[in-house]
Every structure is written in C-alpha cells, then in structure tokens.
Amino acid sequence: MTSPWTHYARYNTLANQTLYQACAALSEEERRRDLRAFFKSVHGTLNHLLLGDRIWMFRFEGGNHPSTDLGAILYDNFETLRAQRAAMDARIESLFGDPPQGFFERGVRYINNAGIDTVDPLEVIVPHFFNHQTHHRAQVHTLLSQLGHTPPVLDLHRVLRPNPA
C-alpha cells in the first residue's frame, strides 16, 4: 500500500514543475520585484522554499543544517535555482517513496533559528513540511497575479490526476 506521503511528495514535484514553468515566463525584473511579500519577491520566496526543504531534509536524513537567515538567496540565477529545486524534489520523492524502517515513529532533534534545542515527532513535522511547501507556493501564486500573469492551477487533485481533463 502506498503511503499518503508518497502522494504528497509526488504532488510537491509536479506542483513545483508547474509553478516554475509559470515563473520562467516572467522577466528577470518581474521575478525580483519587491511586492512586499514576506520574502519580498517571487525569486526570494522560491529561494526560501528551497532553503526550508533543504533544512528539513537534512534533519530527516539524520544530519543538521546550520541556522541561517530564512530569507537568504541560495541561488541568484533562476535556472540554477530551478535545477536545484528539481534535484531537491527528486530527493524528497526518494525519501518519502521508500522511507527507512521506523522513520515515522521517531523524533527529530535540532536547534531552531531561535537557538532552542527542540525535539519534534515526525508525525507533526512531516505534515508541517508539506504544508510549508503549499503555503509558500500559494504566495508565489498570488505574486504571479499581482504581476499581471495568470497563475497555474495547483489543486492537489488536479495536479495528481493521471489524465487531466
């Protein structure tokens, strides 16, 4: 039986591909325009989303990621950012497609950005992980509208539908 998290990981990949395709149609100036979003621009928000996924994936895989500015620009070049996003999505699908034995029964210990030593159960953090992705894709979706572009459909049931109608 397939885990629901396998479906979320697949949705994440497809939704990101769809969103990045829409963002590729923007000019460089549009992608970087400060629209007063939490991470200012489309480019800033896409970088934050990749950074958040990177931090959590290191933790899920038993490593640690140093605390950093959550608004950091990891990749200044859009095509490099897009390639890194695709690599991260493949990594996410691999982990959630075949999680290690006992993965969902353990907790994740880490030092958060406020410097607090924290342990969270994966049953709480995994839903947060996927919700965080959806939350920030929705922000980019809104920014596309603000820039005068038609944002893509990102509804889970439509993106995962085998034969879109």
ChimeraX attribute file (.defattr): number of C-alpha atoms within 10 A of each C-alpha:
attribute: neighborCount
match mode: 1-to-1
recipient: residues
	/A:1	3
	/A:2	8
	/A:3	11
	/A:4	11
	/A:5	17
	/A:6	18
	/A:7	16
	/A:8	20
	/A:9	21
	/A:10	22
	/A:11	24
	/A:12	24
	/A:13	21
	/A:14	18
	/A:15	22
	/A:16	21
	/A:17	16
	/A:18	16
	/A:19	21
	/A:20	22
	/A:21	13
	/A:22	16
	/A:23	25
	/A:24	13
	/A:25	11
	/A:26	16
	/A:27	10
	/A:28	13
	/A:29	9
	/A:30	18
	/A:31	23
	/A:32	16
	/A:33	16
	/A:34	16
	/A:35	15
	/A:36	9
	/A:37	14
	/A:38	13
	/A:39	21
	/A:40	15
	/A:41	21
	/A:42	27
	/A:43	24
	/A:44	24
	/A:45	25
	/A:46	29
	/A:47	25
	/A:48	22
	/A:49	20
	/A:50	21
	/A:51	22
	/A:52	15
	/A:53	20
	/A:54	18
	/A:55	17
	/A:56	20
	/A:57	19
	/A:58	13
	/A:59	16
	/A:60	21
	/A:61	13
	/A:62	11
	/A:63	13
	/A:64	17
	/A:65	15
	/A:66	11
	/A:67	13
	/A:68	11
	/A:69	10
	/A:70	16
	/A:71	17
	/A:72	13
	/A:73	18
	/A:74	15
	/A:75	16
	/A:76	12
	/A:77	11
	/A:78	17
	/A:79	12
	/A:80	12
	/A:81	19
	/A:82	21
	/A:83	11
	/A:84	16
	/A:85	23
	/A:86	18
	/A:87	12
	/A:88	18
	/A:89	22
	/A:90	15
	/A:91	15
	/A:92	20
	/A:93	20
	/A:94	14
	/A:95	18
	/A:96	19
	/A:97	18
	/A:98	12
	/A:99	16
	/A:100	10
	/A:101	7
	/A:102	7
	/A:103	15
	/A:104	15
	/A:105	9
	/A:106	13
	/A:107	17
	/A:108	17
	/A:109	16
	/A:110	20
	/A:111	14
	/A:112	14
	/A:113	12
	/A:114	7
	/A:115	9
	/A:116	9
	/A:117	10
	/A:118	11
	/A:119	13
	/A:120	13
	/A:121	13
	/A:122	17
	/A:123	13
	/A:124	11
	/A:125	16
	/A:126	17
	/A:127	12
	/A:128	13
	/A:129	15
	/A:130	16
	/A:131	13
	/A:132	15
	/A:133	19
	/A:134	20
	/A:135	12
	/A:136	18
	/A:137	22
	/A:138	15
	/A:139	18
	/A:140	24
	/A:141	21
	/A:142	17
	/A:143	25
	/A:144	22
	/A:145	13
	/A:146	12
	/A:147	15
	/A:148	10
	/A:149	15
	/A:150	12
	/A:151	19
	/A:152	16
	/A:153	12
	/A:154	20
	/A:155	12
	/A:156	16
	/A:157	10
	/A:158	13
	/A:159	18
	/A:160	17
	/A:161	11
	/A:162	8
	/A:163	7
	/A:164	8
	/A:165	5
